[in-house]
Amino acid sequence: MKKDLVSIADLDREEIEELFKIAVRLKKEEDNSLYKKTLALVFEKPSLRTRVTFSVAMFQLGGNVVYLAREDIKIGERESIKDVARNLSRWVDVVAARTYKHETIEELAKYAKIPVINALSDKEHPCQTLGDFLTIKEKFGKTQVKLAYIGDGNNVCHSLLLSAALLDTEIWVASPKGYEPEEFYVNKAIEFAKSGKAKIVITNDPKEAVRDAEVIYTDVWASMGQEHEREKRKKVFSPYQVNKELLKDASPNYTVMHCLPAHRGEEITDEVLDDEVHSVVLDQAENRLHIEKAILLKLIKRKNG
């Protein structure tokens, strides 16, 4: 692996599969090989799953965590990103950053001498989608499935596209016009797919995307920082709600996924989200812990040779 995990594009197919193997092992075995190692969580955004899973992961691996909220350091305001990165490199062993701007994480990684992990930015959410594909592999025994992503072409969507392209997944993204994933990520996914069996399709038709899909994935229509657009987006995205009617054309053994938190009654109905047969949203949330353990182990061990 590279020094950092800023994007799914920092990984190749073999490295992702290795992370899956480590995560599966860590589900069964204790490992305290990060004893006396310290993770700094640099968070500009609030969090439940990301903060808890990274904190618990480091604790269970024998290490420690320092949590730095936006008001604690005001990264890029009170102190330059460069100086924050260089200082943290003297004190801790790894940084996980959850920021508004992707460029903040890129700059942290540029100047830090320790590994930097993207724990969410406005462009990507790699730890989320690695946990998602671990969940898919556990559910289906493979990642070669048809995945339909319904909704906003956001950071999660970008990371899903890249992950799918590397793992031979057929991914259909259905978004309203003007809300499709960024062209850069679509093209990057198409480029990655050329070396495997993945299929990348971008459409505005949610019914077409869901047809025969084994995995149906959705996310909130207005992400953090877009709250002012929420009412407008509710009108635009209403035909993209994941509900029982939309799922009629899915594969009979379909699985529903959501990265959470969910706006119940908007992008997904309670009936679908809480379906004990088809919904794996809590499995996804749990697998964030295990895949992040694998990432921490891999990056810190690489740093230490």
Stockholm file with secondary structure:
# STOCKHOLM 1.0

chainA/1-305         MKKDLVSIADLDREEIEELFKIAVRLKKEEDNSLYKKTLALVFEKPSLRTRVTFSVAMFQLGGNVVYLAREDIKIGERESIKDVARNLSRWVDVVAARTYKHETIEELAKYAKIPVINALSDKEHPCQTLGDFLTIKEKFGKTQVKLAYIGDGNNVCHSLLLSAALLDTEIWVASPKGYEPEEFYVNKAIEFAKSGKAKIVITNDPKEAVRDAEVIYTDVWASMGQEHEREKRKKVFSPYQVNKELLKDASPNYTVMHCLPAHRGEEITDEVLDDEVHSVVLDQAENRLHIEKAILLKLIKRKNG
#=GR chainA/1-305 SS CCSCBSSGGGCCHHHHHHHHHHHHHHHHSCCCTTTTCEEEEEESSCCSHHHHHHHHHHHHTTCEEEEEEHHHHCBTTTBCHHHHHHHHHHHCSEEEEECSCHHHHHHHHHHCSSCEEEEECSSCCHHHHHHHHHHHHHHHSSSCSEEEEESCCCHHHHHHHHHHHHTTCEEEEECCTTCSCCHHHHHHHHHHHTTSSCEEEEESCHHHHHTTCSEEEECCSSCTTCGGGHHHHHHHHGGGCBCTTGGGGSCTTCEEEECSCCCBTTTBCHHHHTCTTTBCHHHHHHHHHHHHHHHHHHHHHHHTC
#=GC SS_cons         CCSCBSSGGGCCHHHHHHHHHHHHHHHHSCCCTTTTCEEEEEESSCCSHHHHHHHHHHHHTTCEEEEEEHHHHCBTTTBCHHHHHHHHHHHCSEEEEECSCHHHHHHHHHHCSSCEEEEECSSCCHHHHHHHHHHHHHHHSSSCSEEEEESCCCHHHHHHHHHHHHTTCEEEEECCTTCSCCHHHHHHHHHHHTTSSCEEEEESCHHHHHTTCSEEEECCSSCTTCGGGHHHHHHHHGGGCBCTTGGGGSCTTCEEEECSCCCBTTTBCHHHHTCTTTBCHHHHHHHHHHHHHHHHHHHHHHHTC
//
